[in-house]
Each structure stands twice: as C-alpha cells, then as structure tokens.
C-alpha cells in the first residue's frame, strides 16, 4: 500500500480548542492529527459540494424547467421510486 506524502504544518489553537480536541481524541482513541485532517477534509468537501449545488441552481435559473415538462418529470420520478419499492 502506498501512503500519500504528508506535509507537516503549524496551526495555532486556543487552549479551549486543544482541550476539546484532546477530549474527542481520547473518546475515539484517535490522534489529534487524525481528527484535524478529518475536520479539514470535511470542511473542504462541504465547500466543494456547496459549489456544485450553486452551479446546479444557476443552471436552472438560466434555463428553468416549466409547465408540463416539469410536472411530467416529477411524476415520472415519483413513479420510478414507487416501482423500486419491494411492497
């Protein structure tokens, strides 16, 4: 297994944040670094998802779905979901 190269960086935290981080790390039996990496990945991932969502909304604002097309698309989606149910 090949591990990705990691770069060490210095981050200054308040005593309160360090205490909270240490409490969580102890509860989850993980390292501070692991928790910080996960938090950053989540933060950046959420930002990327928000960007995609904004692009989708912008697309619908440029070319809105209207009238029968929207209603039939919604109805077809609902019927597809109902058909997938195991009842």
Order of alpha helices (4+ residues) and beta strands (2+ residues): alpha-alpha-alpha
